Amino acid sequence: MNTKGNQRAVETENRIKYVFLNLLKEKDISRISVSEICKRAEIHRTTFYVHYKDVTDLMEHLVTEMYRQVVGLFVEEGKGMRPGGFRHLFELIQKHRAFFCTYMDALGKMDLTYDRLPAELKDNIDRIMPVMGYASREELLYHQTFFTEGLSAVIRRWIRRGCQESPEEMERIVVAEYRPNRKLFQ
């Protein structure tokens, strides 16, 4: 039986995602149909519907997976912050540029909950807040919102410009902007 989680189901999901990501390189998400995905993935429509409700649901699943993967670039479960997270993020974006164009569009239309923190941050919030200079959890959430929106804008600009700068250069730019010791308003 082809139930979610077994090897055949996983392979089918991966084929659907692969076809979908390739279609995103060719056209806007609004012009991609379930029929077209099924034809290229060589599966029946009913098989598609076992995994996803529609194309939007497929995109939402990919966005969720991508969010987990992006958080994993910065935070290693049980070990804290990983070095080089921004460089890895920009390498990932460069590799999957078509997806990230659509992803960033979808992100702009989604109701994001900035009150959600990565598990590693949430587990250590009482220890992290004073070290980072935040007086309350709410202040940290405002900071997270500000940083996330700013980084999203930088990523959109980089993608619009065709990812001209290297991932290393983009990491340097973001890290330079994020230095807490910058005296911007003096």
Backbone as JSON, one array per atom type, in Angstrom:
{
  "sequence": "MNTKGNQRAVETENRIKYVFLNLLKEKDISRISVSEICKRAEIHRTTFYVHYKDVTDLMEHLVTEMYRQVVGLFVEEGKGMRPGGFRHLFELIQKHRAFFCTYMDALGKMDLTYDRLPAELKDNIDRIMPVMGYASREELLYHQTFFTEGLSAVIRRWIRRGCQESPEEMERIVVAEYRPNRKLFQ",
  "N": [[0.83, -1.19, 0.0], [0.51, 2.25, -0.78], [1.2, 4.37, 1.31], [1.52, 7.52, 3.07], [4.84, 8.29, 3.92], [6.02, 5.8, 3.44], [8.61, 4.25, 1.4], [8.01, 4.35, -1.39], [6.0, 6.3, -1.48], [7.43, 8.5, -0.55], [9.32, 8.76, -2.6], [7.56, 9.42, -4.7], [6.51, 11.87, -3.78], [8.9, 13.36, -3.81], [9.41, 13.33, -6.56], [7.21, 14.8, -7.5], [7.74, 17.29, -6.27], [10.21, 17.89, -7.49], [9.48, 18.12, -10.21], [7.68, 20.26, -9.98], [9.37, 22.33, -9.0], [11.03, 22.61, -11.22], [9.15, 23.45, -13.1], [8.59, 25.94, -12.02], [10.81, 27.35, -12.8], [10.23, 27.83, -15.39], [7.76, 29.14, -15.57], [5.27, 31.33, -14.04], [3.83, 30.63, -10.83], [1.05, 30.75, -10.8], [0.32, 29.86, -13.27], [0.77, 27.19, -13.33], [-0.48, 23.96, -13.42], [-2.21, 21.24, -11.75], [-2.62, 19.1, -13.45], [-0.54, 19.44, -15.33], [1.72, 19.07, -13.72], [1.29, 16.4, -12.97], [1.41, 15.1, -15.46], [4.1, 15.58, -16.26], [5.42, 14.39, -14.1], [4.66, 11.88, -14.44], [2.48, 10.6, -13.16], [-0.77, 9.73, -11.8], [-3.58, 11.94, -11.41], [-5.01, 11.41, -9.07], [-3.03, 10.33, -7.47], [-1.43, 12.56, -7.02], [-3.24, 14.04, -5.46], [-3.33, 12.5, -3.18], [-1.14, 13.33, -1.84], [-1.12, 16.19, -1.85], [-3.38, 19.01, -1.66], [-3.71, 20.89, -3.67], [-1.98, 23.03, -6.05], [-1.19, 25.26, -4.59], [-1.14, 24.24, -1.99], [0.96, 22.43, -2.28], [3.05, 24.28, -2.7], [2.99, 25.57, -0.2], [3.78, 23.45, 1.46], [6.4, 23.12, 0.54], [7.47, 25.62, 1.23], [7.34, 25.47, 4.03], [9.1, 23.32, 4.47], [11.42, 24.49, 3.45], [11.75, 26.61, 5.23], [12.37, 25.22, 7.6], [14.77, 24.08, 6.78], [16.32, 26.37, 6.31], [16.43, 27.52, 8.89], [17.9, 25.48, 10.04], [20.36, 25.97, 8.88], [21.43, 27.92, 10.42], [21.13, 27.23, 13.11], [22.15, 24.59, 15.05], [20.68, 21.74, 16.22], [20.64, 21.38, 19.64], [23.22, 22.3, 19.87], [23.6, 24.99, 19.38], [24.36, 28.13, 17.7], [25.39, 27.99, 14.28], [28.44, 28.48, 12.53], [28.92, 30.56, 9.61], [26.33, 30.65, 8.6], [24.87, 32.58, 7.08], [26.27, 32.63, 4.64], [25.81, 30.01, 3.77], [23.04, 30.17, 3.52], [22.77, 32.02, 1.37], [24.05, 30.54, -0.62], [22.25, 28.41, -0.88], [19.98, 29.81, -1.78], [20.94, 30.8, -4.22], [21.35, 28.39, -5.59], [18.74, 27.44, -5.83], [17.24, 29.39, -7.19], [14.9, 30.02, -8.78], [12.85, 28.81, -7.31], [13.1, 30.32, -4.94], [12.43, 32.87, -5.84], [9.66, 32.61, -6.23], [9.05, 31.72, -3.67], [9.73, 33.95, -2.07], [7.83, 35.74, -3.02], [5.5, 34.39, -2.2], [5.92, 34.45, 0.52], [5.62, 37.14, 1.04], [2.88, 37.37, 0.79], [1.87, 35.77, 2.72], [0.53, 35.25, 6.01], [2.61, 35.78, 8.31], [3.82, 34.44, 11.34], [5.43, 36.05, 13.63], [5.76, 35.54, 16.22], [6.62, 33.06, 16.64], [9.42, 31.29, 17.54], [12.59, 29.85, 16.6], [13.17, 26.53, 17.78], [15.58, 26.09, 19.25], [16.26, 28.68, 20.03], [14.0, 29.36, 21.51], [14.15, 27.47, 23.59], [16.32, 28.4, 24.99], [15.79, 31.0, 25.69], [15.63, 32.6, 28.06], [18.26, 32.66, 28.88], [19.53, 33.74, 26.66], [18.38, 36.28, 26.14], [19.37, 38.36, 28.04], [22.1, 38.3, 27.34], [22.04, 39.14, 24.69], [21.06, 41.61, 25.08], [18.33, 42.22, 25.42], [15.39, 43.29, 27.03], [12.98, 42.01, 27.38], [10.88, 39.28, 26.3], [9.12, 40.16, 24.36], [10.46, 42.37, 23.28], [12.58, 41.04, 22.05], [11.11, 39.65, 20.1], [10.21, 41.8, 18.54], [12.67, 42.63, 17.55], [13.35, 40.33, 16.08], [11.35, 40.42, 14.1], [12.01, 42.84, 12.79], [14.61, 42.21, 11.86], [14.11, 39.94, 10.25], [12.38, 40.95, 8.24], [14.08, 42.86, 7.1], [16.21, 41.25, 6.16], [14.78, 39.71, 4.33], [14.16, 41.66, 2.43], [16.73, 42.27, 1.48], [17.42, 39.81, 0.33], [15.44, 39.64, -1.69], [16.21, 41.81, -3.32], [18.76, 40.94, -4.11], [18.12, 38.62, -5.56], [16.52, 39.78, -7.59], [18.48, 41.2, -8.9], [19.78, 39.19, -10.15], [21.45, 37.55, -8.65], [24.09, 38.51, -8.57], [26.26, 39.15, -6.85], [28.59, 37.22, -4.96], [27.83, 34.42, -2.74], [29.52, 34.66, -0.5], [30.15, 37.39, -0.52], [27.6, 38.46, -0.1], [27.11, 37.48, 2.45], [29.05, 38.95, 3.85], [28.04, 41.56, 3.51], [25.53, 41.42, 4.85], [26.32, 40.68, 7.47], [27.91, 42.88, 8.1], [25.97, 44.88, 8.25], [24.59, 44.03, 10.43], [26.08, 44.3, 12.69], [26.08, 44.9, 16.08], [27.43, 46.99, 17.31], [27.56, 49.2, 15.71], [27.47, 52.65, 15.19], [25.0, 54.17, 14.35], [23.22, 56.29, 14.8], [24.46, 58.52, 15.9]],
  "CA": [[0.0, 0.0, 0.0], [1.3, 3.46, -0.93], [0.8, 5.35, 2.33], [2.5, 8.57, 3.36], [5.95, 7.87, 4.75], [6.77, 4.65, 2.93], [9.62, 4.62, 0.4], [7.38, 4.69, -2.68], [5.31, 7.58, -1.3], [8.49, 9.52, -0.46], [9.85, 8.95, -3.96], [6.54, 10.12, -5.48], [6.53, 13.27, -3.32], [10.12, 13.99, -4.32], [9.24, 13.54, -8.01], [6.27, 15.92, -7.64], [8.47, 18.52, -5.91], [11.22, 18.13, -8.52], [8.77, 18.62, -11.39], [7.15, 21.57, -9.63], [10.48, 23.3, -8.96], [11.45, 22.85, -12.6], [8.11, 24.28, -13.73], [8.75, 27.31, -11.51], [11.86, 27.98, -13.6], [9.66, 28.13, -16.7], [6.56, 30.0, -15.54], [4.72, 31.78, -12.77], [3.07, 29.59, -10.12], [-0.38, 30.85, -11.14], [0.11, 29.19, -14.56], [1.1, 25.77, -13.19], [-1.68, 23.19, -13.05], [-2.01, 19.88, -11.24], [-2.52, 18.22, -14.63], [0.79, 19.57, -15.91], [2.64, 18.42, -12.79], [1.06, 14.96, -13.08], [1.9, 14.64, -16.76], [5.56, 15.56, -16.25], [5.88, 13.45, -13.07], [4.17, 10.57, -14.87], [1.61, 10.04, -12.12], [-2.18, 10.05, -11.96], [-4.05, 13.05, -10.58], [-5.38, 10.9, -7.74], [-1.78, 10.18, -6.72], [-1.08, 13.92, -6.58], [-4.16, 14.44, -4.4], [-2.99, 11.76, -1.96], [-0.06, 14.08, -1.19], [-1.39, 17.64, -1.77], [-4.74, 19.41, -2.04], [-3.62, 21.64, -4.92], [-0.65, 23.6, -6.28], [-0.91, 26.15, -3.46], [-0.78, 23.37, -0.86], [2.31, 21.96, -2.58], [3.96, 25.39, -2.44], [3.04, 25.78, 1.24], [4.62, 22.39, 2.01], [7.79, 23.44, 0.2], [7.86, 26.78, 2.04], [7.57, 24.96, 5.38], [10.36, 22.55, 4.42], [12.52, 25.42, 3.24], [11.93, 27.34, 6.49], [13.1, 24.33, 8.51], [16.13, 23.94, 6.26], [17.01, 27.65, 6.53], [16.72, 27.6, 10.33], [18.98, 24.53, 10.26], [21.64, 26.55, 8.44], [21.89, 28.83, 11.45], [21.06, 26.65, 14.45], [22.3, 23.14, 15.11], [19.91, 21.22, 17.35], [21.39, 21.01, 20.83], [24.6, 22.82, 19.88], [23.61, 26.45, 19.26], [24.53, 28.78, 16.4], [26.4, 27.46, 13.36], [29.18, 29.51, 11.79], [28.73, 30.59, 8.16], [24.92, 30.46, 8.26], [24.43, 33.47, 5.99], [26.87, 32.16, 3.38], [25.05, 28.81, 3.38], [21.73, 30.63, 3.08], [22.88, 32.6, 0.03], [24.35, 29.44, -1.54], [20.99, 27.71, -1.09], [19.15, 30.67, -2.61], [21.54, 30.82, -5.56], [21.13, 27.08, -6.19], [17.3, 27.26, -6.09], [16.79, 30.77, -7.43], [13.51, 30.07, -9.27], [11.98, 28.54, -6.17], [13.13, 31.43, -3.99], [11.63, 33.98, -6.41], [8.26, 32.32, -5.87], [9.02, 31.63, -2.2], [9.72, 35.31, -1.52], [6.5, 36.27, -3.35], [4.53, 33.73, -1.32], [6.2, 34.94, 1.86], [5.02, 38.47, 1.13], [1.42, 37.25, 0.83], [1.48, 34.91, 3.83], [0.41, 35.85, 7.33], [3.69, 35.17, 9.07], [3.72, 34.59, 12.78], [6.75, 36.35, 14.16], [5.8, 35.13, 17.62], [7.24, 31.74, 16.68], [10.88, 31.32, 17.55], [13.19, 28.53, 16.41], [13.18, 25.76, 19.03], [16.83, 26.32, 19.97], [16.16, 30.01, 20.64], [12.93, 29.29, 22.52], [14.64, 26.68, 24.73], [17.36, 29.14, 25.7], [15.43, 32.42, 25.63], [15.96, 33.3, 29.3], [19.72, 32.83, 28.92], [19.95, 34.52, 25.5], [17.88, 37.67, 26.17], [20.31, 39.31, 28.66], [23.35, 38.32, 26.58], [21.8, 39.94, 23.49], [20.67, 42.96, 25.49], [16.89, 42.43, 25.35], [14.77, 43.36, 28.35], [11.81, 41.15, 27.45], [10.63, 38.42, 25.14], [8.46, 41.0, 23.34], [11.51, 43.15, 22.61], [13.27, 40.1, 21.17], [10.24, 39.39, 18.96], [10.29, 42.97, 17.66], [13.96, 42.54, 16.86], [13.25, 39.25, 15.09], [10.53, 40.93, 13.0], [12.81, 43.83, 12.08], [15.7, 41.54, 11.17], [13.55, 39.06, 9.21], [11.9, 41.79, 7.13], [15.26, 43.45, 6.44], [16.91, 40.2, 5.42], [13.92, 39.37, 3.18], [14.33, 42.72, 1.43], [18.06, 42.08, 0.91], [17.34, 38.62, -0.52], [14.66, 40.01, -2.88], [17.06, 42.66, -4.17], [19.83, 40.1, -4.67], [17.5, 37.77, -6.59], [16.13, 40.66, -8.71], [19.7, 41.58, -9.61], [20.35, 38.0, -10.77], [22.44, 36.94, -7.74], [25.4, 38.91, -9.11], [27.3, 39.06, -5.84], [28.8, 35.85, -4.48], [27.29, 34.18, -1.39], [30.46, 35.2, 0.48], [29.97, 38.85, -0.5], [26.31, 38.74, 0.54], [27.29, 37.25, 3.9], [29.8, 40.1, 4.37], [27.12, 42.69, 3.52], [24.54, 41.24, 5.92], [27.0, 40.71, 8.77], [28.32, 44.27, 8.34], [24.77, 45.63, 8.65], [24.04, 43.49, 11.66], [26.96, 44.55, 13.84], [25.37, 45.67, 17.11], [28.23, 48.12, 17.79], [27.55, 50.31, 14.74], [26.93, 53.87, 15.78], [24.24, 54.74, 13.25], [22.42, 57.47, 15.12], [25.22, 59.47, 16.73]],
  "C": [[0.87, 1.25, 0.0], [0.83, 4.54, 0.05], [1.91, 6.36, 2.55], [3.59, 8.02, 4.26], [6.69, 6.65, 4.23], [7.67, 5.1, 1.77], [9.0, 5.06, -0.93], [6.68, 6.04, -2.59], [6.32, 8.73, -1.24], [9.07, 9.81, -1.84], [8.85, 9.71, -4.84], [6.5, 11.59, -5.08], [7.74, 14.0, -3.86], [10.02, 14.26, -5.82], [8.31, 14.72, -8.26], [6.98, 17.24, -7.36], [9.49, 18.89, -7.0], [10.58, 18.73, -9.77], [8.27, 20.04, -11.14], [8.25, 22.63, -9.63], [11.0, 23.61, -10.36], [10.43, 23.69, -13.36], [8.21, 25.73, -13.27], [9.85, 28.07, -12.26], [11.32, 28.46, -14.94], [8.53, 29.15, -16.66], [6.15, 30.35, -14.13], [3.87, 30.68, -12.14], [1.59, 29.59, -10.5], [-0.7, 30.14, -12.47], [0.45, 27.71, -14.52], [-0.15, 25.02, -12.71], [-1.28, 21.82, -12.49], [-1.82, 18.92, -12.4], [-1.11, 18.25, -15.23], [1.84, 18.89, -15.02], [2.53, 16.9, -12.94], [1.63, 14.39, -14.37], [3.43, 14.52, -16.75], [6.12, 14.58, -15.22], [5.47, 12.01, -13.39], [3.42, 9.86, -13.75], [0.16, 10.41, -12.44], [-2.55, 11.21, -11.03], [-4.4, 12.58, -9.16], [-4.14, 10.71, -6.86], [-1.33, 11.54, -6.19], [-1.92, 14.29, -5.37], [-3.99, 13.64, -3.11], [-1.98, 12.58, -1.14], [-0.39, 15.55, -0.93], [-2.81, 17.94, -2.22], [-4.75, 20.08, -3.41], [-2.21, 22.2, -5.04], [-0.26, 24.51, -5.12], [-0.47, 25.35, -2.24], [0.64, 22.82, -1.06], [3.34, 23.05, -2.27], [4.09, 25.62, -0.93], [3.89, 24.71, 1.93], [6.11, 22.68, 1.75], [8.31, 24.62, 1.02], [8.18, 26.33, 3.47], [8.88, 24.18, 5.45], [11.56, 23.48, 4.31], [12.81, 26.21, 4.52], [12.73, 26.5, 7.47], [14.56, 24.2, 8.07], [16.93, 25.22, 6.52], [17.37, 27.81, 8.0], [17.88, 26.66, 10.66], [20.34, 25.02, 9.81], [22.27, 27.39, 9.54], [21.99, 28.19, 12.84], [21.18, 25.14, 14.35], [21.65, 22.64, 16.38], [20.84, 20.79, 18.47], [22.79, 21.59, 20.91], [24.66, 24.34, 19.74], [23.83, 26.92, 17.83], [25.65, 28.13, 15.6], [27.14, 28.61, 12.71], [28.86, 29.43, 10.29], [27.29, 30.44, 7.71], [24.46, 31.31, 7.09], [25.01, 33.04, 4.65], [26.11, 30.94, 2.87], [23.66, 29.18, 2.87], [21.8, 31.17, 1.65], [23.28, 31.55, -1.01], [23.08, 28.67, -1.88], [20.07, 28.51, -2.02], [19.65, 30.68, -4.05], [21.25, 29.51, -6.29], [19.67, 26.9, -6.62], [16.63, 28.61, -6.33], [15.33, 30.85, -7.87], [12.53, 29.81, -8.13], [11.94, 29.74, -5.23], [12.43, 32.67, -4.53], [10.17, 33.8, -6.01], [8.09, 32.29, -4.36], [8.92, 33.03, -1.59], [8.39, 36.01, -1.84], [5.46, 35.71, -2.4], [4.7, 34.23, 0.11], [5.56, 36.3, 2.07], [3.51, 38.43, 1.28], [0.94, 36.44, 2.03], [1.39, 35.71, 5.13], [1.44, 35.17, 8.22], [3.5, 35.43, 10.56], [5.12, 34.81, 13.31], [6.87, 35.98, 15.63], [6.38, 33.73, 17.77], [8.75, 31.91, 16.62], [11.41, 29.93, 17.22], [13.34, 27.83, 17.76], [14.43, 26.03, 19.87], [16.79, 27.67, 20.69], [15.13, 29.99, 21.77], [13.41, 28.57, 23.77], [15.63, 27.45, 25.59], [17.05, 30.62, 25.85], [15.81, 33.19, 26.89], [17.46, 33.56, 29.42], [20.19, 33.79, 27.82], [19.57, 36.0, 25.61], [18.88, 38.63, 26.83], [21.62, 39.43, 27.88], [23.21, 39.2, 25.34], [21.32, 41.34, 23.82], [19.18, 43.24, 25.4], [16.28, 42.34, 26.74], [13.59, 42.4, 28.5], [11.71, 40.29, 26.2], [10.01, 39.25, 24.01], [9.48, 41.83, 22.57], [12.29, 42.27, 21.64], [12.43, 39.81, 19.93], [10.18, 40.58, 18.01], [11.59, 42.96, 16.88], [13.91, 41.49, 15.76], [12.45, 39.71, 13.88], [11.33, 41.89, 12.14], [13.9, 43.15, 11.25], [15.18, 40.69, 10.02], [13.09, 39.86, 8.0], [13.07, 42.41, 6.37], [16.0, 42.43, 5.61], [16.1, 39.78, 4.2], [14.09, 40.39, 2.07], [15.69, 42.59, 0.73], [18.05, 40.9, -0.07], [16.57, 38.93, -1.8], [15.5, 40.84, -3.85], [18.13, 41.83, -4.86], [19.28, 39.21, -5.79], [17.13, 38.6, -7.81], [17.33, 41.06, -9.55], [20.4, 40.37, -10.23], [21.44, 37.34, -9.95], [23.87, 37.25, -8.21], [26.53, 38.78, -8.11], [27.4, 37.61, -5.37], [28.13, 35.67, -3.11], [28.21, 34.73, -0.29], [30.32, 36.72, 0.61], [28.66, 39.22, 0.17], [26.38, 38.51, 2.04], [28.01, 38.45, 4.52], [28.88, 41.32, 4.51], [26.14, 42.58, 4.69], [25.19, 41.34, 7.29], [27.44, 42.13, 9.1], [27.14, 45.12, 8.8], [24.27, 45.23, 10.02], [24.91, 43.73, 12.88], [26.24, 45.41, 14.87], [26.14, 46.9, 17.58], [28.25, 49.3, 16.83], [26.88, 51.51, 15.37], [26.2, 54.65, 14.69], [23.63, 56.09, 13.58], [23.16, 58.44, 16.04], [25.68, 60.64, 15.93]]
}
